[in-house]
Amino acid sequence: MGRIEQEKETVQFMIELYCRKVEKNRELCPECRELIVFAHKRLDRCRYGEDKTTCQKCPTHCYPPHQREKIRLIMRTIGPRMLFYSPLKAIRHMLKR
Protein backbone atom coordinates (compact mmCIF):
# COMPACT_ATOMS: atom_id res chain seq x y z
CA MET A 1 0.00 0.00 0.00
CA GLY A 2 1.38 3.39 -0.99
CA ARG A 3 1.82 6.45 1.20
CA ILE A 4 -1.26 8.22 -0.16
CA GLU A 5 -3.49 5.18 0.40
CA GLN A 6 -2.22 4.84 3.97
CA GLU A 7 -2.94 8.52 4.60
CA LYS A 8 -6.46 8.13 3.20
CA GLU A 9 -7.10 5.12 5.41
CA THR A 10 -5.75 6.89 8.50
CA VAL A 11 -7.65 10.14 8.00
CA GLN A 12 -10.88 8.27 7.28
CA PHE A 13 -10.42 6.14 10.39
CA MET A 14 -9.80 9.26 12.51
CA ILE A 15 -12.83 11.12 11.16
CA GLU A 16 -15.11 8.10 11.61
CA LEU A 17 -13.83 7.58 15.16
CA TYR A 18 -14.35 11.26 15.97
CA CYS A 19 -17.90 11.19 14.61
CA ARG A 20 -18.74 8.06 16.59
CA LYS A 21 -16.98 8.74 19.89
CA VAL A 22 -16.95 12.53 20.25
CA GLU A 23 -20.04 13.60 18.34
CA LYS A 24 -21.88 10.46 19.57
CA ASN A 25 -23.34 9.59 16.15
CA ARG A 26 -24.24 6.00 15.36
CA GLU A 27 -23.76 6.63 11.66
CA LEU A 28 -21.39 8.99 9.92
CA CYS A 29 -22.92 12.47 9.85
CA PRO A 30 -23.08 14.40 6.55
CA GLU A 31 -20.42 16.90 7.68
CA CYS A 32 -17.92 14.14 8.50
CA ARG A 33 -18.76 12.24 5.32
CA GLU A 34 -18.12 15.41 3.33
CA LEU A 35 -14.80 15.94 5.13
CA ILE A 36 -13.68 12.39 4.25
CA VAL A 37 -14.54 12.90 0.58
CA PHE A 38 -12.71 16.24 0.57
CA ALA A 39 -9.64 14.76 2.30
CA HIS A 40 -9.49 11.90 -0.20
CA LYS A 41 -9.69 14.32 -3.13
CA ARG A 42 -6.92 16.44 -1.67
CA LEU A 43 -4.70 13.44 -1.07
CA ASP A 44 -5.31 12.23 -4.63
CA ARG A 45 -4.18 15.62 -5.93
CA CYS A 46 -1.27 16.12 -3.52
CA ARG A 47 1.57 17.80 -5.36
CA TYR A 48 4.14 15.84 -3.34
CA GLY A 49 2.65 12.44 -4.20
CA GLU A 50 4.21 9.43 -2.52
CA ASP A 51 7.01 11.63 -1.11
CA LYS A 52 4.61 13.67 1.01
CA THR A 53 5.13 14.25 4.70
CA THR A 54 2.29 14.37 7.19
CA CYS A 55 -0.13 17.22 6.54
CA GLN A 56 1.04 18.90 9.75
CA LYS A 57 4.54 19.41 8.29
CA CYS A 58 3.42 20.15 4.74
CA PRO A 59 4.39 23.60 3.42
CA THR A 60 1.23 23.72 1.25
CA HIS A 61 -2.10 24.02 3.03
CA CYS A 62 -4.72 22.51 0.78
CA TYR A 63 -7.69 22.75 3.16
CA PRO A 64 -9.83 25.90 3.30
CA PRO A 65 -9.78 27.56 6.76
CA HIS A 66 -13.06 26.10 8.12
CA GLN A 67 -12.14 22.54 7.12
CA ARG A 68 -8.56 23.01 8.33
CA GLU A 69 -9.86 23.87 11.80
CA LYS A 70 -12.19 20.86 11.81
CA ILE A 71 -9.44 18.45 10.74
CA ARG A 72 -7.06 19.95 13.33
CA LEU A 73 -9.66 19.43 16.03
CA ILE A 74 -10.17 15.83 14.92
CA MET A 75 -6.43 15.14 14.83
CA ARG A 76 -5.86 16.69 18.27
CA THR A 77 -8.78 14.84 19.82
CA ILE A 78 -8.43 11.44 18.18
CA GLY A 79 -4.66 11.26 17.66
CA PRO A 80 -3.84 10.22 21.25
CA ARG A 81 -6.82 7.84 21.36
CA MET A 82 -5.70 5.99 18.24
CA LEU A 83 -3.30 3.96 20.38
CA PHE A 84 -6.32 2.34 22.02
CA TYR A 85 -8.45 1.81 18.92
CA SER A 86 -5.79 0.96 16.34
CA PRO A 87 -2.29 0.74 17.78
CA LEU A 88 -0.72 -0.37 14.50
CA LYS A 89 -2.10 2.60 12.56
CA ALA A 90 -1.09 4.98 15.33
CA ILE A 91 2.48 3.70 15.45
CA ARG A 92 2.78 3.68 11.66
CA HIS A 93 1.50 7.27 11.53
CA MET A 94 3.88 8.40 14.30
CA LEU A 95 6.87 6.86 12.51
CA LYS A 96 6.03 8.67 9.26
CA ARG A 97 6.02 12.07 10.96
C-alpha positions as CSV (number, residue, x, y, z in Angstrom):
1,M,0.0,0.0,0.0
2,G,1.4,3.4,-1.0
3,R,1.8,6.4,1.2
4,I,-1.3,8.2,-0.2
5,E,-3.5,5.2,0.4
6,Q,-2.2,4.8,4.0
7,E,-2.9,8.5,4.6
8,K,-6.5,8.1,3.2
9,E,-7.1,5.1,5.4
10,T,-5.7,6.9,8.5
11,V,-7.7,10.1,8.0
12,Q,-10.9,8.3,7.3
13,F,-10.4,6.1,10.4
14,M,-9.8,9.3,12.5
15,I,-12.8,11.1,11.2
16,E,-15.1,8.1,11.6
17,L,-13.8,7.6,15.2
18,Y,-14.4,11.3,16.0
19,C,-17.9,11.2,14.6
20,R,-18.7,8.1,16.6
21,K,-17.0,8.7,19.9
22,V,-16.9,12.5,20.3
23,E,-20.0,13.6,18.3
24,K,-21.9,10.5,19.6
25,N,-23.3,9.6,16.2
26,R,-24.2,6.0,15.4
27,E,-23.8,6.6,11.7
28,L,-21.4,9.0,9.9
29,C,-22.9,12.5,9.9
30,P,-23.1,14.4,6.5
31,E,-20.4,16.9,7.7
32,C,-17.9,14.1,8.5
33,R,-18.8,12.2,5.3
34,E,-18.1,15.4,3.3
35,L,-14.8,15.9,5.1
36,I,-13.7,12.4,4.3
37,V,-14.5,12.9,0.6
38,F,-12.7,16.2,0.6
39,A,-9.6,14.8,2.3
40,H,-9.5,11.9,-0.2
41,K,-9.7,14.3,-3.1
42,R,-6.9,16.4,-1.7
43,L,-4.7,13.4,-1.1
44,D,-5.3,12.2,-4.6
45,R,-4.2,15.6,-5.9
46,C,-1.3,16.1,-3.5
47,R,1.6,17.8,-5.4
48,Y,4.1,15.8,-3.3
49,G,2.7,12.4,-4.2
50,E,4.2,9.4,-2.5
51,D,7.0,11.6,-1.1
52,K,4.6,13.7,1.0
53,T,5.1,14.3,4.7
54,T,2.3,14.4,7.2
55,C,-0.1,17.2,6.5
56,Q,1.0,18.9,9.7
57,K,4.5,19.4,8.3
58,C,3.4,20.2,4.7
59,P,4.4,23.6,3.4
60,T,1.2,23.7,1.2
61,H,-2.1,24.0,3.0
62,C,-4.7,22.5,0.8
63,Y,-7.7,22.8,3.2
64,P,-9.8,25.9,3.3
65,P,-9.8,27.6,6.8
66,H,-13.1,26.1,8.1
67,Q,-12.1,22.5,7.1
68,R,-8.6,23.0,8.3
69,E,-9.9,23.9,11.8
70,K,-12.2,20.9,11.8
71,I,-9.4,18.5,10.7
72,R,-7.1,19.9,13.3
73,L,-9.7,19.4,16.0
74,I,-10.2,15.8,14.9
75,M,-6.4,15.1,14.8
76,R,-5.9,16.7,18.3
77,T,-8.8,14.8,19.8
78,I,-8.4,11.4,18.2
79,G,-4.7,11.3,17.7
80,P,-3.8,10.2,21.2
81,R,-6.8,7.8,21.4
82,M,-5.7,6.0,18.2
83,L,-3.3,4.0,20.4
84,F,-6.3,2.3,22.0
85,Y,-8.4,1.8,18.9
86,S,-5.8,1.0,16.3
87,P,-2.3,0.7,17.8
88,L,-0.7,-0.4,14.5
89,K,-2.1,2.6,12.6
90,A,-1.1,5.0,15.3
91,I,2.5,3.7,15.4
92,R,2.8,3.7,11.7
93,H,1.5,7.3,11.5
94,M,3.9,8.4,14.3
95,L,6.9,6.9,12.5
96,K,6.0,8.7,9.3
97,R,6.0,12.1,11.0
